[in-house]
Amino acid sequence: MSLESQITALVSAANKLTSEVAKKMKGIDTKVDQTAVDIIDRIAGSRVFSFFVDSENGNDENKGDSAAPLQTLKRAMSLCPAGSTVEIFVASSQLHTLEDNAVCRAQQLIISSWTRNAVEENYYIDTTTPIVRIGTRFNFHGNSIGFGNYRRSIVLELIGQPDFQFFGTASFISYGAKVIIDKSTLSLPVLGSGNNTRMPVKVSLMFSDIEPRRGYLSNNEVILSVREVTGFSYADEIVMGASDSSVLTTMPISAS
C-alpha cells in the first residue's frame, strides 16, 4: 500500500473514531442532564411535607400522617424542616391552640382544614369548621404563612396577646379564612408587635371575613392586598397608623 493510501486510510479511521466519540459524548451528556433533572426533582419533592393534627385523638409521638396524626400545632411546626414547603391539616369540629413560643422554619407554611368545605366555595364556615387559636408569641423563619386554602376554610382567632415575629421577608396570607382580631394590648399589632424588623412585608387577604374587635392586625409600612373580603371597609381598621403614604393598598383610608 502506497504512503498516500496509508494516509487516506488513517484519516478515515480517525474521522470514524471522532464520530464514535462524539456519539458517545452526546449520550453521556444526555444521561448527565437527565440525572441532574432527576436529582433536582428528588430534592424538590423531599422538601414538600404534610402533617395532620387531631387535638382530641392525636399524639405528638406519632409521625403526623393522616393515619397517625399529631396532637398539637406546636409539635407539627417543630417537625417542619428548614426551607421546606409544609401544609398542616387540622381536624374539623375541633379547637387547635398554638402554645407559647412556637417556632417554624419552613419556607412556606399553610394551615388549613383537614376536610374540604361542605359547600364547594372558597369561603365557607359552619359548626364543623376547625378553629385555630393563637394568643401568644410565634416565631416564623420563612417567606410566607397562610391560613386556609382552596375550599379548606378555617377560623383563625387572634385573641389575647398574639405576637407573630417574622425573621425574614415574609407574607401573611388569609385564604378562605375567618380572622378574628381581639388583642388585649391595643398599642401593638398582631404581626411584628410594632417592631418593623419583625413584621411581614405583605398582608394578603383573599376570600376571607375579617372581624376586627380590638387591636390591629399589622403595623403600617406594609403592602395590603385585599380581594373579595368582608368585615371591614378601611385599611386603618386593621393596619395601625395607616395612611396614604405608609401603606400600599387599593383600600381607602378612613377620614378619621
PyMOL commands that set and color helices and strands:
alter all, ss='L'
color gray80, all
select helices_A, chain A and resi 3-45+73-78+192-194+196-198+235-237
alter helices_A, ss='H'
color red, helices_A
select strands_A, chain A and resi 48-53+85-90+95-98+102-104+108-113+131-134+137-140+144-147+155-160+163-166+171-175+178-183+202-214+218-219+222-230+239-240+247-249
alter strands_A, ss='S'
color yellow, strands_A
deselect
rebuild
show_as cartoon
